[in-house]
Amino acid sequence: MQNHPIPSVTDPLQYRAIGLVRGIYKPQDDENFTRGTLIDSKGNEIDSVLLGRVINLIRNHVCLEKPHLWVVYPRCRNNQNLHLQVTGIWEPSTLKKDLIKQEGLNKDSSSKVDSDDLLEGDDYFSIRGELVFTKPEEKEVVIKIRQKPRNQQKKALPFKVKLKGDVPINYLKHFVSLNVRRIDYQLFVEDFQAIAALNHQPKHNKTKKNTKK
């Protein structure tokens, strides 16, 4: 089990949008377990889906009646409404105990139960991508995230995440790294770092030459 739910950056220009939200996952219904809402401590209901890799884990080890710290990918439906893709759960104290019980390990074994506490706190997001829009006077920021294709046959389309915050306009077309905090249904920029300018090469339109016969 890794020591942090958000992996360390391995490349200065590594795109990503990942965060942590504490709440209760409520499935849409019994037949549609993978679609539902995350309900936070304020009662805010955020539209959510479970990704395949986490479904069995939740069904076998997680009590859905209690709040948990979920690892999520943020998306913006229609560039407005916050939508979350649940990819994991951060609760070493529970999950590791279950693993110890399953494997029949002694409680006093060398398997240490990690702490659930994180320095960043709840509702922290790490957003890294290209700044494609900023309007400081309106506190509006849009970051484009490029995904790695899961296989060579399918091309992963980029997506945009809308944030609230102040990023100067001179950083447009720059790769930026932002520390972000969720408040209710919006993501707010706490601080950012400009990593590098992105040089986009213009696409040349291929035109067919007219040939006279």
N, C-alpha and C positions, 0 to 999 in steps of 0.2 A: 504494500500500500504506500503510495507516495505521500510526502509530507505536506503537500499543499494542493488544494483542488484546482488552482490556476497554475499551469506549468510555467517554468522560467522561459524567457525569450531565448531562442537559439539563433536568431538572425536579426540584425538591426532593422531590416525591412520586412519583418514578419507581420503579416496581416492577422488580425483576430478581433473578435467581439465575444467576450465571455464574462460572466458575472455570477454573483451569489445572492439568492433571495430566500429569506426565511418565511415559511408559511405552511399552510395545510393544502395538500393537493386533493382536489375533489374531482373525481371522474365525471364526465358528462352523464353517463348512466352505466349500468352493469354490463351492457353489451359493447359499449364504446369506452373501454378503459383508458385508451391512449390519448383521448381528447378530454380536456377539462379546464379547470381554473386553479390558479394558485391564490389562496386567500391569505393576506398578510395580517399582522396584528391589528391594523386599523380597519380591517374588514374590506379592503380593496380587493376586487376579484380581477385577476389578470389572465386573459386568455392564454392557454398553454397546451402544449402537446408533449408526449413522452417519446423520446427517440428509442429505437429498437434495443439498443445495448443496455438500457436501464430498466426495461419493463420487468424482466424476471427478477432482478434484484429487489425492486419495490414490492412485487407480489410475495416474495419469499421471506423478506427480512424487515420490511418497513411497516410500521403502524400508521395508517393514513389518518387516524383520528387525532394525531399529535402533529405539531409544527416541526419541520425539519429545515436544514439549510441545504437548498437545492443549487446545483451547478447548472447554469442556464446559458443559452445563446440568445441574445436579444434580436428581435426583428421588429420592423415597423410596418404594420398593415396599412396600406394606402398612405404611407409616409406619415401617419398620424398615431394610430393606436399601438401601444406597446404590446408585443406578442412574445412569448417565451417558449423556447425549445429546451425541454429538460433533458440534460445529458448525463446527470449523475447526482449523487447526494454526498454531502460531507458530514459524516458522523462516525469517526473512527471508534469512539467509545462503544457504540452499539454494534457496528458491523464487524469489528474485530473480535468482540466478545462472542458473537454468533459463529464466527469462523473458528474460534478456539473450541467452542462446544461441539461443532460439527466434526472437527478433527480429533476430538477426544484429548486435547492437550490439558495439562495440569494448570490450574489458575496461577501457580507460582512459577510457570515456565518462563523462558527468556522472551516470549512474545509480549512485548510492551504495548499497552493500550495507549494510543496517541491521544492528545488533547483535541477537543472540538473547537477550542478558541483560535481565532485568527486575528492577526494584527490589524488587517484592513477593516474588520467588522462586517456586519450584514449590509446587503444592498450595494456592495462595491462591484464595479465593472472595470475591466481593462479593455479599452478600445484602441486599436492600432490600424491606421489606414490612411487613405488620401483625403485631404481636406478639399472638397469639391464645392462647398458653399458655406459662406459665413456672413452674417448680418449682425455685427456687434450691437447696434442700437436696439435691435429686437431680440437679442440674446438667442439667435438661431444659428445652429451649426449642423452641417451634414457631412458625414464621413462615408467614403466608399470603401467597402471591404471586398477584397478579391479572395476567393476560395481556391484551395487546391483541388483539382479534379480527383474523385474517388477512383476512377479508372480512366484508361486512355481513350475509351470509346465515347464517353460523355464529357462535354465541356461544362465546367462549373461556372455559372453566371455570377457576376458580382452583385452585391446588394448594398443598400444604403441604410445607415442608421442616423436618425434625427436626434440631436441633442440640444439641450438648453445651456447656453454659456457664452462667454466672450472670448473669441479667438480672432486676433487681428487679421485684416484682409490680405496683408502682405504674405501670409502663409498659405494662400491658395496654391493648389498644385504641389503642396509639400506633403511628405509622409510625416504624420504626427502620431505621438503616443499620448493617450489621455487617460487620466484617472477620473472615473465617473461614479456618481452616486445616484441611486434610484430614490426618488421621492414620489410616492403615490404612483401615477401612471407615466411619469416622465423621467428622463435621465439627464442629470445636471453635471456639467464639467467642473471638477474641483481644481485640477491643474493639468497642464499639458507640456509636452516637449516636442519641438520641431526637430525631426531626425535628419531629413535631407530633402532637397528639391527633386521633384520627379520630372524628368525630361520626356515628354510625349512626342514621339516622332509622328509627323502628319501622315495620314494615309493617302496614298496616291491612287486616284481613280484611274482604272484602266479603260482607255477608250479605243474603240476599234477604228482603224484607219479605213476611210472610204477609198475603195479601189475602182477605178474606171475600167470598164471592159470595152 
